[in-house]
Amino acid sequence: MSSLAGITLRATALALVVAGSAVAQSASIPLSHLDDAAPIPTGALRFRIATTWTRYDERFAAGGGTTPLGAELSVDSLGIAQLPLLSGVQSAVQALATDPTLRVSFGAVRVGSNARIATTPISLEYGLTRRLSVGVLIPIVQTRRVAEATVTGDAAHANMGFLALAVRGDAARQNLAVATAYQRAADSLATLVAQCPTRPAAAGCAAVNANPADAAAARLLALRFAQAATVLGTTASTAVVAPRATS
């Protein structure tokens, strides 16, 4: 009988140990990066850090389709609408080409872009009762957008180009020579227009007196050409852009 009682006591003790271990395991809160709606035992803490990433390179368009994220920054012609500081250059090129409708273009701009959003919520919860817990959630959100622009400056898309630093000095000297020549021509015509009516026998006055309106118009045209060449830059620091040879 005593042997049977001893076996019974040992079995009871083993059952209590197993039951206690199960209770202890149920009270522990395993770490997880997933949302967990399981209740927190009384007096227990649950700390969780979860990270999610979202990446996209398109957005919804007005018609219900999608459009590349960089489409809003892409243009078919990079001109004074995007670079208003070059409006004077366009006026100068129009004067040199005697075409007031000409629009300068440095080429088509294509922008590729993508965005990434990393969300890291940090939460800490404490179990007040078996069914009630309180907690705090700190969301950390990092957004990064990358854009890469490519300018297609070929003859099909551009009639202007940016000068390399090494050739700006030569370009400036050429512009200065053109501006100086036209300025001298304008000054010479101004002198003839002013003096020829009273000195018809002077050199060059026969043509001026025959058509003084054309002489005055030629003077103004030469003056505009001189001013236009000056706008394109007569020093290495100002000669930054120039018409393309094929334009």
C-alpha positions as CSV (number, residue, x, y, z in Angstrom):
1,M,0.0,0.0,0.0
2,S,2.8,2.4,0.9
3,S,4.5,1.7,-2.5
4,L,1.3,2.5,-4.3
5,A,0.9,5.8,-2.3
6,G,4.5,6.8,-3.3
7,I,3.8,6.2,-7.0
8,T,0.6,8.3,-6.7
9,L,2.5,11.2,-5.0
10,R,5.2,11.2,-7.6
11,A,2.7,11.2,-10.5
12,T,0.8,14.1,-8.8
13,A,4.1,16.1,-8.4
14,L,5.0,15.5,-12.1
15,A,1.6,16.7,-13.2
16,L,1.9,19.9,-11.2
17,V,5.4,20.6,-12.7
18,V,4.0,20.1,-16.2
19,A,1.0,22.3,-15.5
20,G,3.2,25.0,-14.0
21,S,5.5,25.0,-17.0
22,A,2.5,25.3,-19.4
23,V,1.2,28.3,-17.4
24,A,4.6,29.9,-17.5
25,Q,4.9,29.4,-21.2
26,S,1.4,30.8,-21.8
27,A,2.4,34.0,-19.8
28,S,5.4,34.7,-22.0
29,I,4.9,36.9,-25.1
30,P,6.9,35.8,-28.1
31,L,8.5,38.5,-30.2
32,S,7.0,38.9,-33.6
33,H,7.1,41.4,-36.5
34,L,3.5,40.7,-37.3
35,D,0.4,42.3,-35.9
36,D,-0.8,40.3,-32.8
37,A,-4.3,40.7,-31.3
38,A,-3.7,38.2,-28.6
39,P,-4.5,39.5,-25.1
40,I,-1.6,40.3,-22.8
41,P,-1.5,38.6,-19.5
42,T,-1.8,40.7,-16.4
43,G,1.5,42.3,-15.5
44,A,3.2,41.3,-18.8
45,L,4.9,43.6,-21.3
46,R,4.8,43.2,-25.1
47,F,7.4,45.1,-27.1
48,R,7.2,44.9,-30.9
49,I,9.1,46.5,-33.8
50,A,7.7,45.9,-37.3
51,T,9.1,47.2,-40.6
52,T,7.4,47.3,-44.0
53,W,8.6,48.7,-47.3
54,T,6.6,50.1,-50.2
55,R,8.2,51.0,-53.5
56,Y,6.5,52.4,-56.6
57,D,7.5,54.1,-59.8
58,E,4.0,54.8,-61.2
59,R,1.0,56.7,-60.1
60,F,-2.7,56.7,-61.1
61,A,-3.6,59.1,-64.0
62,A,-6.8,61.0,-64.4
63,G,-8.2,58.5,-66.8
64,G,-7.8,55.6,-64.4
65,G,-4.6,54.2,-65.9
66,T,-1.1,54.7,-64.7
67,T,1.7,57.0,-65.6
68,P,5.4,57.0,-64.8
69,L,6.3,58.9,-61.6
70,G,8.7,61.1,-63.5
71,A,6.3,62.0,-66.3
72,E,5.3,65.3,-64.7
73,L,8.9,66.5,-64.8
74,S,9.6,65.3,-68.4
75,V,9.3,67.8,-71.3
76,D,9.7,67.4,-75.0
77,S,11.5,70.7,-75.3
78,L,13.8,72.3,-72.7
79,G,13.5,76.0,-73.3
80,I,12.7,79.3,-71.6
81,A,9.5,77.9,-70.0
82,Q,11.8,75.8,-67.8
83,L,14.8,78.2,-67.9
84,P,13.4,81.7,-67.9
85,L,16.9,83.2,-67.4
86,L,17.6,82.3,-71.0
87,S,14.8,84.5,-72.4
88,G,17.4,87.0,-73.5
89,V,19.2,84.3,-75.4
90,Q,16.1,83.4,-77.3
91,S,15.5,87.0,-78.3
92,A,19.1,87.2,-79.5
93,V,18.8,84.0,-81.6
94,Q,15.5,85.3,-83.0
95,A,17.3,88.5,-84.1
96,L,20.3,86.7,-85.6
97,A,18.0,84.3,-87.5
98,T,15.5,87.1,-88.4
99,D,12.8,84.7,-87.3
100,P,10.6,86.0,-84.4
101,T,8.8,82.7,-84.1
102,L,11.9,80.7,-83.4
103,R,12.0,78.9,-80.0
104,V,15.2,77.8,-78.5
105,S,15.4,74.2,-77.3
106,F,18.2,72.3,-75.5
107,G,16.5,69.0,-76.1
108,A,13.9,66.6,-74.7
109,V,14.1,65.9,-71.0
110,R,13.2,62.4,-69.7
111,V,13.0,61.9,-66.0
112,G,12.9,58.4,-64.4
113,S,11.8,58.4,-60.8
114,N,10.8,56.0,-58.0
115,A,9.8,56.3,-54.4
116,R,10.3,54.1,-51.4
117,I,8.5,54.4,-48.1
118,A,9.9,52.5,-45.1
119,T,7.5,52.3,-42.1
120,T,8.8,51.2,-38.7
121,P,6.1,51.2,-35.9
122,I,7.5,50.7,-32.4
123,S,4.9,49.6,-29.9
124,L,5.0,48.8,-26.1
125,E,1.9,47.3,-24.4
126,Y,1.2,46.4,-20.8
127,G,-1.4,44.0,-19.5
128,L,-3.6,45.6,-16.8
129,T,-6.0,42.7,-16.5
130,R,-6.6,39.5,-18.4
131,R,-8.7,41.4,-20.9
132,L,-7.4,45.0,-20.6
133,S,-4.1,46.4,-21.7
134,V,-2.6,49.8,-22.5
135,G,0.1,50.7,-25.0
136,V,1.9,53.3,-26.9
137,L,2.7,53.2,-30.6
138,I,5.5,55.3,-32.2
139,P,5.4,55.3,-36.0
140,I,8.7,56.1,-37.8
141,V,8.2,56.7,-41.5
142,Q,11.0,57.4,-44.0
143,T,10.2,58.5,-47.5
144,R,12.8,58.7,-50.2
145,R,12.3,59.7,-53.9
146,V,15.0,59.3,-56.5
147,A,14.9,61.1,-59.9
148,E,17.3,60.8,-62.8
149,A,17.0,63.3,-65.7
150,T,18.4,62.6,-69.2
151,V,18.6,65.4,-71.7
152,T,18.4,64.3,-75.4
153,G,20.4,67.0,-77.0
154,D,20.5,65.7,-80.5
155,A,19.7,67.5,-83.7
156,A,16.2,66.2,-83.8
157,H,15.3,67.7,-80.4
158,A,17.7,70.6,-79.8
159,N,18.8,73.8,-81.7
160,M,20.9,75.0,-78.8
161,G,23.6,73.5,-76.6
162,F,25.7,74.2,-73.5
163,L,29.4,75.0,-74.2
164,A,32.1,72.9,-72.6
165,L,34.3,74.9,-70.3
166,A,37.4,74.4,-72.5
167,V,35.8,76.1,-75.5
168,R,34.1,79.0,-73.9
169,G,37.0,81.3,-74.3
170,D,37.1,80.8,-78.1
171,A,33.4,81.2,-78.4
172,A,33.5,84.4,-76.4
173,R,36.2,85.8,-78.8
174,Q,34.2,84.9,-81.8
175,N,31.1,86.5,-80.4
176,L,33.0,89.7,-79.5
177,A,34.4,89.9,-83.1
178,V,30.9,89.6,-84.6
179,A,29.5,92.1,-82.1
180,T,32.3,94.6,-82.8
181,A,32.0,94.2,-86.6
182,Y,28.2,94.9,-86.6
183,Q,28.6,97.7,-84.1
184,R,31.1,99.4,-86.4
185,A,28.8,98.9,-89.4
186,A,25.9,100.4,-87.4
187,D,28.0,103.4,-86.4
188,S,29.2,104.0,-89.9
189,L,25.6,103.9,-91.3
190,A,24.5,106.3,-88.6
191,T,27.2,108.7,-89.7
192,L,26.2,108.4,-93.3
193,V,22.5,108.8,-92.6
194,A,23.2,112.0,-90.6
195,Q,25.8,113.6,-93.0
196,C,24.8,112.5,-96.5
197,P,21.9,114.9,-96.9
198,T,24.3,117.9,-96.6
199,R,27.3,116.2,-98.3
200,P,25.9,114.2,-101.2
201,A,29.3,114.0,-102.9
202,A,30.9,112.2,-100.0
203,A,31.9,108.5,-100.3
204,G,28.9,106.2,-99.8
205,C,26.4,109.0,-99.8
206,A,25.0,108.2,-103.3
207,A,23.5,104.9,-102.2
208,V,22.3,106.4,-98.9
209,N,20.6,109.4,-100.5
210,A,19.0,107.1,-103.1
211,N,17.2,105.2,-100.4
212,P,17.6,106.7,-96.9
213,A,14.9,104.5,-95.4
214,D,16.7,101.3,-96.3
215,A,20.0,102.8,-95.0
216,A,18.3,103.6,-91.6
217,A,16.7,100.1,-91.5
218,A,20.1,98.5,-92.3
219,R,21.7,100.4,-89.4
220,L,19.0,99.2,-87.0
221,L,19.5,95.6,-88.2
222,A,23.3,95.8,-87.7
223,L,22.7,97.2,-84.2
224,R,20.4,94.3,-83.3
225,F,22.9,91.8,-84.6
226,A,25.6,93.5,-82.5
227,Q,23.5,93.4,-79.4
228,A,22.4,89.7,-80.1
229,A,26.1,88.6,-80.4
230,T,26.8,90.4,-77.1
231,V,24.0,88.6,-75.3
232,L,25.5,85.2,-76.4
233,G,28.5,86.1,-74.3
234,T,31.8,88.0,-75.0
235,T,33.7,86.6,-72.0
236,A,34.5,83.1,-70.9
237,S,32.2,83.5,-68.0
238,T,29.2,84.6,-70.0
239,A,29.6,82.5,-73.2
240,V,27.7,79.5,-71.8
241,V,25.3,78.5,-74.6
242,A,25.4,78.6,-78.4
243,P,23.3,77.6,-81.4
244,R,24.1,74.1,-82.7
245,A,25.9,73.8,-85.9
246,T,23.1,71.8,-87.5
247,S,20.3,74.1,-86.4
